[in-house]
Structures are given as C-alpha cells and as structure tokens.
C-alpha cells in the first residue's frame, strides 16, 4: 500500500454547460493510486459528463476548470490525448467491434507487424494471451470472435485493452449492469488485482451493495455538484450516501399504501414458448398464473429464467412460437402481435429501452403519444390536435418529473432515468388495464426509482393490474402484493409479500429449495 496515498488525478472547479442545463457546476475531487473511488449520484447528476470531460470526449475548452494528472495540469483536445496520459474509460455501451477477434480488438490500430509491415499474428495472439494471463482470465481465447462471448467477457476485453495501453487511471461506468453474479465476482477479482498494481480506479455505480464491497472511498454528485467531501467507505453508512445523493432520507423508498385487490382480469393457462435459438427447447414451460385489478404481481428469477419471454409472449412480441391460453376477463383472446395486445388493454415496458422502447431521434412529445394517437386526434380523419398533444405531454413530463429543457427535446439526449419516464408516459397515455413492466428501474437512480414506485402504486390504486419483472429483490419485496419465482422457464413458487423473505425467494430461484417442500 506504499503508493496508495499518491494523488494521481485531481479535478478542480469543473463547469460544463449544455443548452439550458448546467451539467457540472464547480466539481472538485481527487483520486489516488491503488484505490477504488466510487462515484455515485442520481442519473443526470453529472457522473458520465464528468468522466467524458476527463476522457477528452468533451475536449478543452468546451468546459471550464483544471485537470491535474500526477500533479501536472493537463488539457485534452481529444480522446487520444487523454489516453496518452494514461486514462482509460470503459463506458456502459462497450466500444468493441463484434466481427473482430479479442486480440484484434485489444490491439486495434496498434497491431504488431513484421519486417514486411504485415500483421504479426503469432505475436498479436501471444501478447493478448499474456494480458489475459496477467488478469487471470481463462474464459475465452485471443482468437475468439468478440460477438461470440458474453457482455461480461467483452468487458474483460475492454479492461485488457486498457491495460495494454498501460492505463494508470481506469474509469468503469456502471460495469455490472448486464453481468451475471459470477461475472461480477470475476470483475471484482480483477479490480482488486489492478488496485494492488497501483492503478487508480474510478467506479460509477447505482448499486450500493457493490460500492460497499469494492470501493475504498466514495464521492457523491448531485445536480452537477460534489456533495460532501470524498469519504472513506468505512466511515459512512449507505443511508448517508443515499441521503447525500437525493438530498432527502429514503427510509421509505416504497409506498406504504395498502392496496385492495379487485377482480381477476388476466389468466394465463399452460403457456409454453419455444426457444428461439435452441430447437426442441422451451424458453417458458407450462406457465399458469392470474393477475388481478389493483394488485402488483412481481415476477423474479435469475438471468435466463424465462421472465422476459413469458411477458413478451403475453404481449404478442415473443420470437419463439407460443402455445397455451390467455384469458382476459374470463374470455379467451388471440394475441398475435403487440397491436393486438394494446387493443386488449395490455402495455409492456420493455427491459431494453433503446432498442425497443423509444424512437431515439424523435422528441419527447412524439415518443409519448406514438402508442395512442387516438388520444390526441380529432374527427374522423384522425388529424392530430397539436395543442392537445402539447398539453397532454407537458402534463406527463410534470407528473413524472422528466428533466429536460422542453417536450421538443430529442429523447436520445436524456439520461437513462428520464428516457424510462418518457416510456412510462407513453404507456400511461394508452390507459392500459394490464401494465407489464420488465425491469422498470434498471440503470435508474434512486430518486427516479422512488417516483416510478409511487406511480405504480397510484396506478394499482386506480384498478390497473400491474405485472413487474425485476432482478432486484428489495424492489420485488417492497412493491409486490404477490410474487412468482421462475427458474429454467417454469414458475416454481408463488408467495404473498407477507409470507416470504429474500432467502426463500433466492432458494427457489437457484433451485436450492425444491418447490412443494
């Protein structure tokens, strides 16, 4: 730990403005060699913007303030200059080329060549293997195509790439958002090793348990400002960190309301979904359950348990063939497409916001009304009433607390939490009677989560049947009236909120507890 006290990175009085928004407002912090500094804050608090200033994505002089690397003042005019100063940033959207091999990705534009100037493949692969060995990575080889390995392993490729450039400051932006538990354990092992080697790690995350497990110190950003000093993680409780992040105490993140269950509205009988990629296999097996008005039904399970396939099948959006019956208010219905589902009063908020939920190039207004144009059209011809559209969308923006300069703002410029709120607005406007949400708060900050929880509670109070798929057990336990647990495509257990615990759910989800015992 001899070098641990050395300050490698200092950012002072950083100010960054976008039209109508001061994203960073006089941010100061320092990070040291051989430590993991957690950077936390709600979406839109400025974490990613700050790292983009550091990485040269927002070049000097598009921001104000000073960056010191090992005590020397630096100004980066592009990302390459930041890289040359030993800074590597691994963004949530990984920057790899799927068609190339692991080795080609790691040494892109810097491949070793022989005397004739051709790529020296043997050395390229040997150098890559040496890096993988150094990191203790055995799950893939230098010649594997990147598209053939999981997201978690692709992240390892990015880390190896950063190491190959001898990065001394490594920034990880939400690195575990798409990883399995085992991949997270691998990542943490590698982070601890890099720490021992004296690398300075900045770790951006929403997941408090992770921060406790991996960080040495924590810095909180709120509304573009650093709140409180950088604090050793041992000296601060998670409650204090959250209170700093949101500027309020979240003892009660979940609404305390008591909901009254109404009539049965949805019944699913013996639903099977063929696996889209594995012939003869099933993604969902013989699933039967009911949903009631005014109730929140939670569906949990591990990655790959078939939760998304189950809800996509009900919504008519499943790639595999679907067998079984869906009944709405006691009547059998044929749902062959999402349009059929919407006509039957079903809405689905998908897990993958960008690919399935939004038209990224379009405005907040367009995205809010696209699923229910009849709400803003006039007369038989269905002419859109622009005034009505504006009033309606502005109402949702206010109600959901969407942070944006205006309703004509393109949704691709919004933070993840705000994009999620726009999708919520879109489905609310369609007034569904059955509202299915697949991981509604993934990658969203705590403040936005609380607003979404309140909204779901209110909708249930208005008699909507809500089905919520989530990987976060506190969320499932805090929000659901009943909980279904899935494993390997089957529903293996059903609990009421009162009768279950985290442990019981995990035992069923992992197969440690056989159902019916």
Secondary structure, DSSP 8 states (H G I E B T S, - for coil): -TTTT-EEEEEEEEEEEETTEEEEEEEEEEEETT-EEEEE--TTSSHHHHHHHHTTSS-TTSSEEEEEETTEEE--SSHHHHHHTTEEEE-SS----TTSBHHHHHTTT---B-TTSSB-HHHHHHHHHHHHHHHT--SS-TTSBGGGS-HHHHHHHHHHHHHHTT-SEEEEESTTTT--HHHHHHHHHHHHHHHHTT-EEEEE-S-HHHHHHH-SEEEEEETTEEEEEEEEGGGS-HHHHHHHHHSS--S--S---------EEEEEEEEEEE-SSSTT-EEEEEEEEEEETT-EEEEEE-TTSSHHHHHHHHTT--SS-EEEEEEETTEEE---SHHHHHHTTEEEE-S-IIIII--TTSBHHHHHHTT-GGGGEETTTTEE-HHHHHHHHHHHHHHHT--SS-TTSBGGGS-HHHHHHHHHHHHHHTT-SEEEEESTTTT--HHHHHHHHHHHHHHHHTT-EEEEE-S-HHHHHHH-SEEEEEETTEEEEEEETTT--HHHHHHHHHTSS-TT-
